[in-house]
Amino acid sequence: MRAASVPTASLPDMRATGIRCAILVAAAMLGGCQASPAGVVSLSDEPLAREVRRQADSAYPAAFRCVHRTIITAGRRQYVLTGFLDVKRPDEVRLVATSEFGPTAFRASWVRGIGPKAAAFGGRAQLRMAAAAARDAYVIYLAAPDNAARLARLPDGRLTLSEKRPGGGVVEFEFDSGTHRVLAYREPTRRRNLYEARFSDFGPVGASGVVVPRRIDILDRAAKYSATIQVVDLDVAK
């Protein structure tokens, strides 16, 4: 079988074709298409977006206290801490962390309208951990996507809601495709996630029987800090 001959385009034709392609790509981008990783599909499904946001808003009770067992890795050192948290969603979370030997290591909080606060009872390492803990507590218990967040589907079916932060950068929430539970919170850049919290091992905790993620893994590349958190008790406020 002879191969069919393919006519070759002249240089002006090729330039014209390239210009037309560039115009089409620009028009698609202006029309709302965004560059996404391979296989990520943007969705225009407001009922689904509302359901996913509702799941994020109802992930925890409105007011409760809980206890964390945490292993923190900062540089080459590891710290084992117990955290006692008082949460009033969506406005505030307060944390007291004690060392494995009992003394208070630091206090941290995040309050709407005030932001994070941290106080340590040791050196600079404890103060850095306190500042990181304030951020982690906010991400775990208070962060939620707003109504402007954009819905997308990952290649494996998981859903994401992403939004631009007022100070710059992007925040992305990841959800299970079936239960719509929050699986991750990320602050991505073009190369990698600068900050990431992953939620797993969902199940009842404490006498309340509330189902929450009993394990949270934190990775903060900017602060060179990671933590593995086990939620070991939870008491819903009366």
Secondary structure, DSSP 8 states (H G I E B T S, - for coil): ----------HHHHHHHHHHHHHHHHHHHHTT-----TT-EE---HHHHHHHHHHHHTSS-SEEEEEEEEEEEETTEEEEEEEEEEEETTTEEEEEEEETTSSEEEEEEEETTTEEEEEESSSHHHHHHHHHHHHHHHHHHT----TT-EEEE-TTS-EEEEEE-TTSSEEEEEE-TTT--EEEEEEE-SSSEEEEEEEEEEEEETTTTEEEEEEEEEEETTTTEEEEEEEEEEEE--
